[in-house]
Amino acid sequence: MVVGQALTMTKAYLGLNPLLSVILLYLFLLVILTLAAWSMGHNVKRFMTSFTIMFILTFGFWWLFGYAYFNATPDQYAKLHIAWSIPVGADGILIYLLLVAYLYPM
């Protein structure tokens, strides 16, 4: 059960498949950021691998923490028909990603 994440920001994209939207975002960011990394003299293959892993982790945490058991506050329990939650929110996603990046530097 998702706690209220908006699927789109505007009605212009209502017909776009959500998975296709994520893939297009990934490709756009990969191209732009890889060009930036290349222009600064970084190892492009290593950057692309690291970026792909972090993108998947970021999207995975965002998706996971959108569920009620990871996002609901106690006043929402009755409405969502749940008895407990671990409200981590958007800041929780960043904290988990920072921990992953710290523990497994790429």
C-alpha positions as CSV (number, residue, x, y, z in Angstrom):
1,M,0.0,0.0,0.0
2,V,1.5,3.3,-1.1
3,V,1.1,6.3,1.1
4,G,0.4,9.0,-1.4
5,Q,3.2,9.4,-3.9
6,A,2.1,11.3,-6.9
7,L,2.6,9.4,-10.1
8,T,3.1,12.4,-12.3
9,M,3.7,16.1,-11.9
10,T,1.6,17.1,-14.8
11,K,-1.2,15.6,-16.9
12,A,1.0,15.8,-20.0
13,Y,2.7,12.6,-18.9
14,L,-0.3,10.5,-17.8
15,G,0.0,8.2,-20.8
16,L,3.7,7.5,-20.3
17,N,4.5,4.1,-18.8
18,P,6.1,4.6,-15.3
19,L,8.8,2.0,-16.0
20,L,9.6,3.7,-19.4
21,S,9.7,7.0,-17.6
22,V,12.3,5.7,-15.1
23,I,14.4,4.1,-17.9
24,L,14.4,7.4,-19.9
25,L,15.4,9.4,-16.8
26,Y,18.2,6.9,-16.1
27,L,19.5,7.1,-19.7
28,F,19.3,10.9,-19.8
29,L,21.2,11.3,-16.5
30,L,23.7,8.6,-17.6
31,V,24.6,10.4,-20.8
32,I,24.8,13.9,-19.3
33,L,26.8,12.8,-16.2
34,T,29.1,10.5,-18.1
35,L,30.0,13.3,-20.5
36,A,30.7,15.5,-17.4
37,A,32.9,12.7,-15.9
38,W,34.7,12.2,-19.2
39,S,35.4,15.9,-19.6
40,M,36.9,16.0,-16.1
41,G,39.2,13.0,-16.9
42,H,37.5,10.3,-14.8
43,N,37.4,6.6,-15.6
44,V,34.2,6.5,-17.7
45,K,33.5,2.8,-17.4
46,R,33.9,2.9,-13.6
47,F,31.7,6.0,-13.4
48,M,28.9,4.4,-15.5
49,T,29.0,1.2,-13.3
50,S,28.9,3.2,-10.1
51,F,26.2,5.5,-11.3
52,T,24.1,2.6,-12.4
53,I,24.4,0.9,-9.0
54,M,23.5,4.1,-7.1
55,F,20.6,4.9,-9.4
56,I,19.1,1.4,-8.9
57,L,19.7,1.7,-5.1
58,T,18.2,5.2,-5.0
59,F,15.1,4.2,-7.0
60,G,14.8,0.9,-5.0
61,F,14.9,2.7,-1.6
62,W,12.5,5.4,-2.9
63,W,10.0,2.7,-4.0
64,L,10.4,0.7,-0.8
65,F,10.0,3.6,1.5
66,G,6.9,4.7,-0.3
67,Y,5.0,1.8,1.3
68,A,3.0,2.5,4.4
69,Y,5.1,0.3,6.7
70,F,8.1,2.5,6.0
71,N,6.4,5.9,5.7
72,A,3.2,6.1,7.8
73,T,3.0,8.2,11.0
74,P,1.0,6.9,14.0
75,D,-2.0,9.1,13.1
76,Q,-2.3,7.3,9.7
77,Y,-2.4,3.7,11.0
78,A,-6.2,3.4,11.2
79,K,-6.7,4.9,7.7
80,L,-4.1,2.5,6.2
81,H,-5.2,-0.5,8.2
82,I,-1.7,-1.1,9.7
83,A,-0.6,-1.5,13.3
84,W,3.0,-0.3,13.0
85,S,5.5,1.4,10.8
86,I,9.1,2.6,10.6
87,P,8.6,6.2,9.4
88,V,11.9,6.9,7.6
89,G,10.6,9.4,5.0
90,A,12.8,11.1,2.3
91,D,15.6,11.8,4.7
92,G,15.8,8.1,5.6
93,I,16.4,7.3,1.9
94,L,19.4,9.6,1.9
95,I,20.8,8.2,5.1
96,Y,20.7,4.7,3.8
97,L,22.3,5.7,0.5
98,L,25.1,7.5,2.3
99,L,25.7,4.4,4.5
100,V,25.9,2.2,1.4
101,A,28.2,4.7,-0.3
102,Y,30.4,4.9,2.8
103,L,30.5,1.1,3.4
104,Y,31.1,0.2,-0.2
105,P,33.1,3.0,-1.9
106,M,33.1,2.7,-5.7
